[in-house]
Amino acid sequence: MRTPTQLGIRAEAMLAELAAFTDGDGNLTRLYLSPAHRAAADRVASWMRDVGLDVGFDALGTVRGRLKPTAPGRAGNRRLLIGSHIDTVVNAGRYDGMLGVVAGILAIEEILARHVELPFGIDVLAFGEEEGVRFPSTLVSSSAVAGSLLPSDLDARDADGVVLRDALIAFGGNPDAVTSAAYAAEETLAYLEVHIEQGPVLEAAGLPLGVVTSIAGQSRFFVSVMGEAGHAGTVPMALRRDALAASAEMMLTIEEVARAGYAHQMVATVGRLAAKPGAVNVIPAEVVFTLDIRADADAPRLAAIAELEKRFQAIAIKRGVSVTLDKFYESPTTPCAPRLQEAFAGAVLDLGLAERRLASGAGHDGHAMHHLTDVGMLFVRCRGGISHNPAEFATVDDMGLAVEALIKAVERLAADAVSSGDST
Ligand SMILES: [Zn+2]
């Protein structure tokens, strides 16, 4: 039996080994279905075999390691899924995604070493495509596992014109067997994922672990503001219809509304703006800016959007411009199941740590897995909240605690399944 520190040291060594599989030159870049993805997937498969799992690849390239129930009961035909992704962004860190896969493998090794009685099986999944960097799609491999991938998703092309379907064949996958990658809902107990927080909340709270309450829903808009161009030297201030000044007021309103949604971890961002005609001596006539808004539940996010629409119109009327909002993306909130939050929270308390719950502002494979089964997530503190960056870092001690918490959460679910006589 390993201590949390020993588990963390082992996790760090495995992550260092995985980080060597890169398509990049001197940096970690591992895109879906690339040679580096193949090499990393093969290494993960060999680790899974080493701890005694039955290993296979599904049609989309997800590595699956299967553990049979160690104490089969009425719940024995169901499977607990534990996973994360092994693809990365360009010039990535070594923890995002990979930590969840490594944690799953180490947890299994310990569960077997400790002779934990499992009335259900466990499948560890190493998804290949979460980040959506190579192809204009995200969560392809977890969507296939959840049974929600559309055949047309395989027609996506990367920047070099390579079709996903062909890249999959080159990898060794089978685009015609996509439906076979899906689990049946009735055979699935839940999906658990350990992931670095990718934000600064746990570090600020001085806590190594956090229980995720939901994966934030998000809405994205193009906001178009139409005013009137005019000579910067001749049109008096009172007679202007300045689309950019109006947009500036709208942006401050966005900040105000998002700050008021603090209790729902609301965040809103204007990340891009274009003003026309874009000359130093011309009053801006037309502005288009983006709005990205997220919260821990759908209702407060939708209410904030309605409030913004109302206040944008008031600003537009006051300033003699017009405004329209064009939604181009929406993703509903993925709630984490209360029973799985309790399992992780109990595990965190067992470790003598304070319990902290927080929503995930970033998307995760759990968003796709929610179509199949209940989702539970555990966050691990990362230094400075930095991720998608080579500076991404989690300590050995924090990672060890995360693996131990995952083991304890599985033990709790096993005990629940035994005491209820089933797994439901
Ligand atoms: Zn990730």
Boltz pocket constraint, residues with backbone or C-beta under 6 A from the ligand:
constraints:
  - pocket:
      binder: B
      contacts: [[A, 85], [A, 96], [A, 97], [A, 130], [A, 195], [A, 363], [A, 364]]
      max_distance: 6.0
